[in-house]
């Protein structure tokens, strides 16, 4: 459960952001290593170096100084780090809301308890499917033990969690199964559309129809009360984007900043482009004066992207009542 102090800090940061841009949320890549080898994933070097505990803590302290309210720990697979609880504790001590994305394969009961005791607020488990998915190891393979463990630890330690699926041609058949799981177990779920536009070719016709049917199913399930985190507008815009480019608003570089494992600011993690700017070198003017040059970036890519992260963070910032309502439901 997010503490009252963390909620107060979030509220204060949000009100300040109404006066001028500041990084409400910071994404920290704490490792590029992963325990899995999914065919589609860009993580191919599992021997890459990782930032030290001291480095990550310095990023957290700097984010706090900049006015951040939410820290997301990304990878690779962050739970490979033995010092992850210590890192999360560093964010917790500063009353920063902490968010962790994991494939779930290393989340034993003891590991979950350790993360919960360190102050982790929200755990996202990334799944491609309930059953088998070609080229992916991020599935439950029909085994719900992980969900049961998450619920058990969640009840005892007030750790919130949700599952997340990226919608791609290889995962669409699994979406109804994950929606059924979310309904049966009363588990929050979110979705993101894969970072790729269908090419305007005749053979893509059925692919478009399959994705559109899935998006409409998700909208209907949300209306029926399943705890789907994304705003309905996200799925409606995703349907529109199947027929024409749609420009989305994105907070990158103004209200959100992403930090790579070497401490440099990502231009955008979806583009896999790093800037020459070190996170520890930026100040509040970086966001107020748009030194990230976000406007130019969005002219280049916002019509190609329907990143759930980019879309949802911006939507909730611009619709705070929707954010509050969503948090209360889950």
MOGI-V306615 format. One record per pair of residues at least 12 apart in sequence whose C-alpha atoms are under 7 Angstrom apart, sorted by the first residue. I is the first residue (numbers start at 1). J is the second residue. If there is no record, write none. Layout:
i = {I | I}
j = {J | J}
This chain:
i = {1 | 1 | 1 | 1 | 2 | 5 | 6 | 6 | 6 | 9 | 10 | 13 | 13 | 13 | 20 | 21 | 21 | 21 | 21 | 22 | 22 | 22 | 22 | 22 | 22 | 23 | 23 | 23 | 23 | 23 | 23 | 23 | 24 | 24 | 24 | 24 | 24 | 24 | 25 | 25 | 25 | 25 | 25 | 25 | 25 | 26 | 26 | 26 | 26 | 26 | 26 | 26 | 27 | 27 | 27 | 27 | 27 | 27 | 27 | 28 | 28 | 28 | 28 | 28 | 28 | 29 | 29 | 29 | 29 | 29 | 29 | 30 | 30 | 30 | 30 | 30 | 30 | 30 | 31 | 31 | 31 | 31 | 31 | 31 | 32 | 32 | 32 | 32 | 33 | 33 | 33 | 33 | 33 | 33 | 34 | 34 | 34 | 35 | 36 | 38 | 38 | 38 | 39 | 39 | 43 | 50 | 51 | 51 | 53 | 53 | 57 | 57 | 59 | 60 | 62 | 66 | 66 | 69 | 69 | 70 | 70 | 70 | 71 | 71 | 71 | 71 | 72 | 72 | 72 | 73 | 73 | 73 | 74 | 74 | 77 | 77 | 78 | 79 | 85 | 85 | 85 | 86 | 88 | 88 | 88 | 89 | 89 | 92 | 97 | 98 | 98 | 98 | 99 | 99 | 99 | 99 | 100 | 100 | 100 | 101 | 101 | 101 | 101 | 102 | 102 | 102 | 103 | 103 | 103 | 103 | 104 | 109 | 112 | 113 | 116 | 116 | 121 | 121 | 122 | 122 | 122 | 123 | 123 | 123 | 124 | 124 | 124 | 124 | 125 | 125 | 125 | 126 | 126 | 126 | 127 | 127 | 127 | 127 | 128 | 128 | 128 | 129 | 129 | 129 | 129 | 130 | 130 | 130 | 130 | 131 | 133 | 133 | 134 | 162 | 162 | 162 | 163 | 163 | 163 | 164 | 164 | 164 | 165 | 165 | 165 | 166 | 166 | 166 | 166 | 167 | 167 | 167 | 167 | 168 | 168 | 172 | 182 | 183 | 187 | 188 | 188 | 188 | 188 | 189 | 189 | 189 | 190 | 190 | 190 | 192 | 192 | 193 | 193 | 193 | 195 | 195 | 195 | 197 | 208 | 212 | 215 | 215 | 219 | 219 | 227 | 229 | 230 | 245 | 245 | 246 | 247 | 247 | 248 | 248 | 248 | 249 | 249 | 250 | 250 | 250 | 251 | 251 | 252 | 253 | 253 | 253 | 254 | 254 | 259 | 263 | 263 | 264 | 264 | 264 | 264 | 265 | 265 | 265}
j = {121 | 158 | 159 | 160 | 121 | 95 | 95 | 96 | 97 | 69 | 69 | 67 | 68 | 69 | 288 | 254 | 255 | 287 | 288 | 66 | 67 | 254 | 255 | 284 | 287 | 66 | 67 | 68 | 254 | 255 | 256 | 257 | 67 | 68 | 69 | 70 | 255 | 256 | 68 | 69 | 70 | 71 | 255 | 256 | 257 | 68 | 70 | 71 | 72 | 256 | 257 | 258 | 71 | 72 | 73 | 74 | 257 | 258 | 259 | 72 | 73 | 74 | 258 | 259 | 260 | 73 | 74 | 75 | 259 | 260 | 261 | 50 | 51 | 73 | 74 | 75 | 78 | 261 | 50 | 75 | 76 | 77 | 78 | 261 | 46 | 48 | 75 | 76 | 45 | 46 | 47 | 48 | 76 | 77 | 46 | 76 | 77 | 77 | 137 | 135 | 136 | 137 | 135 | 136 | 76 | 261 | 261 | 262 | 83 | 87 | 87 | 90 | 280 | 91 | 280 | 283 | 284 | 96 | 97 | 96 | 97 | 98 | 96 | 97 | 98 | 99 | 98 | 99 | 100 | 99 | 100 | 101 | 100 | 101 | 102 | 103 | 102 | 106 | 114 | 115 | 118 | 118 | 118 | 119 | 120 | 118 | 119 | 119 | 121 | 120 | 121 | 122 | 120 | 121 | 122 | 123 | 122 | 123 | 124 | 123 | 124 | 125 | 126 | 124 | 125 | 126 | 125 | 126 | 127 | 138 | 125 | 149 | 153 | 153 | 157 | 159 | 159 | 160 | 159 | 160 | 161 | 160 | 161 | 162 | 161 | 162 | 163 | 164 | 162 | 163 | 164 | 163 | 164 | 165 | 139 | 163 | 164 | 165 | 165 | 166 | 171 | 171 | 174 | 175 | 178 | 142 | 174 | 177 | 178 | 174 | 170 | 171 | 170 | 187 | 188 | 189 | 188 | 189 | 190 | 189 | 190 | 191 | 190 | 191 | 192 | 191 | 192 | 193 | 194 | 191 | 192 | 193 | 194 | 193 | 194 | 214 | 226 | 226 | 227 | 227 | 228 | 229 | 330 | 227 | 228 | 229 | 228 | 229 | 230 | 307 | 308 | 306 | 307 | 308 | 305 | 306 | 307 | 304 | 242 | 239 | 235 | 239 | 232 | 235 | 330 | 326 | 312 | 303 | 304 | 303 | 302 | 303 | 302 | 303 | 311 | 311 | 314 | 310 | 311 | 314 | 310 | 314 | 294 | 287 | 292 | 294 | 287 | 290 | 279 | 278 | 279 | 276 | 277 | 278 | 279 | 277 | 278 | 279}
